[in-house]
């Protein structure tokens, strides 16, 4: 059961400063998916046109690691989609 979810994006980097689920040590948002540039043709040099999060299907290993249900997995992915959507960005330059 999802008791606690803490997500805090970096203010200067396209990642998360804090990500913790149910106080699990080594909580890792990569367990849930990955980010990609969905609009590279509009990307500035050394940047992204539209950086987004793509959720992977849940695995039993991830559900067990965090003690969550598939519905809670989907809720976490929705939160990650919001937190890891950086749009057009040139911070890497």
N, C-alpha and C positions, 0 to 999 in steps of 0.2 A: 504494500500500500504506500502510495506517495504521501509522505508526511512533510517533506521539505524539499523545495527546489529553489536554488539560488543561481541566477544568471546575471552577470554584469559584463557588458561588452567593454572592450578597450575604447578609450576616447581617441586614440591615435593609430590604431592597428586593427586590421580586419580579423579579429579573433575575440576570445573571451578572456577577460581579466579574472573572473570568478565563475566557476561552474561546479555546482555540488548538488547531488541528489541524495536525500535521506542520510546525509553525513557519511556517505561512502568515500573512504580514502581513495584517491586516484580516480575520481569521477572524471570522465573524459568525453567531451561532446563528440569526438570522432566515433564513439560507439554508436551514435545515432545517424550519422551521415557525413556529408562533406560540403565544402563551399566550392563554387565555380563562378566564372564570369559568363553570364548569360547573354551579354551583348559586347563581345570583344571588338567588333567593328567600330564602336564608339568609345573605346578605351583611350585615355591619354597615354603617352609614353610611360612605361613602368607603373601602370595603374589598371583599373578595371572599368568597363563600361556599365556593368550592373552586377555586382557581387551578391550572390544568393546562396542560401542553404538548401541542399537536397537531402531529404530524409531517406535512409535505407529501410527496407522492411525489418521488422523486429526479429531478433533471434532469441531463442530460449536462454542462451548464455547471457545476453544483455539483460533480459527480464529478470533472471536470477541474480545477477550481479547487483542490481539496484533494488531488488525486491518490489518490482512494479508489474502491473498488468499491461496487456496490449493497449487498452484504452489510455492508460496513463502514459505509455510510450508515445502514443499519438499526440497527447496533450503536450508532452515535453518537446516533441518535434515542432509543434505549432509555435511554442515559445522560442525555440531555436530559429525558426524561420523569421520571426520578428527581430530577434537579437542579432542575427548574422546576416541581415539584409543591409548592405552598405551602399548600394546604388553605385553611381559614378564616383570614382575616387582616384586620387593621384598621390596618396600618402606614401606609396613605395618609391616615388621619384626623389 
